[in-house]
Amino acid sequence: MFAQPWLAAAAVCCLIATALWARAAQRLRRAVRRIEHDEKSLPSRGTEGSALARAAYDKDLHTAVLYAILTVGLGVASLSKSAWFQLPLLAVSIPVVISIRFASRFFDEARLSENRALLERRAEEVLAQEDLAPRQWAARLAPEDMPQIDGYEIGAVYEPGTGMMAGDFYDVYPTGAQRLAVVIGDVAGHGIEPSITAFQVKYLLRNFLLQYRDPAQALEELNTVLSANGRPEDLVSVCVVVFDLEASTLRHASAGHPAAWLWHDSEIIALRSTGPLLTLDPNGSYYSREIRLDVGDLALLYTDGLSEARSGGQLFGEERVAGVIRRDPGQDASTLTKTLLEAARDFSSAPLTDDVAILAVRRV
């Protein structure tokens, strides 16, 4: 039947390729129409998407036409060994000429695709940075690694809320050869501005606690600086506990912060505020309390995201925090902070939306 069967086989292969490329072109044509419709309804999207889709459609259609011509040419050529029957193969020159004629346009479309891919990659990098930045910032405000202090056990946990940037912070660092400062605080509001204020407060307080042995005096100096140079709407609560490792005492001062708890002498003691919120009163005064520490004593500091976890209209509250300590006052500091966070999650009827920071320090 066929004078040249191998050409017939090649024609069948080209026919299959024609069908595949034609199907792909058909799908791209539908995509072009859909994208063009979307661009008309949303002019702000631009026309790059339809241009790229149309270019892909043109190339698939061009390829389908080329294979169709090859199918016909090879099919005719397979019927006879005569050179005249191979003339239809010359029709392949038509798409070849088209390719040469529109080569510059193909290059422009390729360049457009490359630029679009580059822009998309840059956009992905920006989004990745936006996602990473809050976590890195939170790590500065509430670091996971705690210093190792002989005779003391330190635990900390931090749970970010639903906002982009953290406003809670804590800090644990030596202020002398035998003194350890433990700080926790919260800036009112959410977003970048309160987060920046939290960062400023944390490191300003570091300097003042190195200058003054009394944490109340350090808070007064900090309040003066923030009231003069800060934003009045950025109300800040801070709790400071300075441990004297040699004398086995702690000195406590608090600027409007939720009550810290001290497990001492088999009972729990509330370390309540000893002065107003920072920036609330530029002339505010603060005082400190000193308490003796025994082996096994525990100080627990936290931000209001813990005590204000909600179940309907009910708050987790300070007393539930104290109750967790009373139930097992001997558990290690790290376990206690995690237990408290889990207790607040279990109590809350919805995911915690506010930042939660918890610090526990035990003399061992």
Secondary structure, DSSP 4 states (H G I P E B T S, - for coil): --SSHHHHHHHHHHHHHHHHHHHHHHHHHHHHHHHHHHHHH-GGG-SHHHHHHHHHHHHHHHHHHHHHHHHHHHHHHTT-SSGGGGGGGGGGHHHHHHHHHTHHHHHHHHHHHHHHHHHHHHHHHHHHHHHHHHHHHHHHHS-S-----TTEEEEEEEE--SSSS--EEEEEEEEETTEEEEEEEEESS-SHHHHHHHHHHHHHHHHHHHH-SSHHHHHHHHHHHHHHHS-TT--EEEEEEEEETTTTEEEEEEESPPPEEEEETTEEEEE--SSPPBTT-TT-----EEEE--TT-EEEEE-HHHHT-EETTEE-HHHHHHHHHHH-TTS-HHHHHHHHHHHHHHH-SS---S-EEEEEEEE-
